[in-house]
Amino acid sequence: MEAQVRCSRSTKTMSTTWLLRLFCTLLAVSYSYPEFGRALEAPKDIFILAGQSNMAGRGGVRHGKWDGNVPPECRPNPSILRLNPQLQWEEAHEPLHTGIGPPKTQGVGPGLAFANEIRAKGSMVGVVGLVPCAVGGTKISAWARGTTLYNELVRRTKASVSGGGQLRAILWYQGESDTVRSEDAEAYKGNLEKLIIDLRSDLSHPTLLFIQVALGSGEGKFIETVRRGQLGIRLPNVKCVDAKGLRLEPDKLHLTTIAQIHLAQKLAAAFLSGDQS
């Protein structure tokens, strides 16, 4: 009998110790990952990030590896979410485009810094939902209505607003791949105008704000031709910020991490200017 009592006490002690360890583990996880065990608040203000590699983000990427540097402007925030490849909202963190498009080394882009900036300076901005859609190395023809990229952008956009929230803008940074051939560069303006019109139609949002980035670099010699097309667009509710002069990585094509933050600040200023609340 005495042996049974000792065994029972030992079992209870072990159970208590195990439960205490489990509690401590869960507590540590909750501090390390604030979103653990907490239901995410649905995003109120939704932004689409589309284009090619400078929107996807290559800041800090050299020789195929990301340096892991995340400046304060790009730090995660429980009120900034991203729509992941499975169309689920999760807390956003760098690299924002992880899992989007073909496997490529991702780095810092403008998305998170943009979201932090508009939350800091826009009094009416609520929980932000970012919808990464950018794919590196793509010409604008690859985004035309009916293509895989176009259809995926529309699909992800519709999924992002299915649970509520307001689609506030499309942020577009693309065109580097259209600087190689003169024909592509000359056709850029018309192709981008058609893309904007088609997206607004298919998203049933005829006045959707479209903020584009004028190139600061390119893969070919027709950069200025594409820039003229970008700067020459006069469609309503289309804004343009300029990446010319922002610092580039050694490849002379992709923006550095700091340059991405500067671009994000320009995008945020463009969004917040005027009546965007």
Summary of the structure (lengths in Angstrom):
residues: 277
radius of gyration: 22.8
end to end distance: 75.3
largest distance: 93.7
contacts: 906
relative contact order: 0.15
helix: 42%
strand: 17%
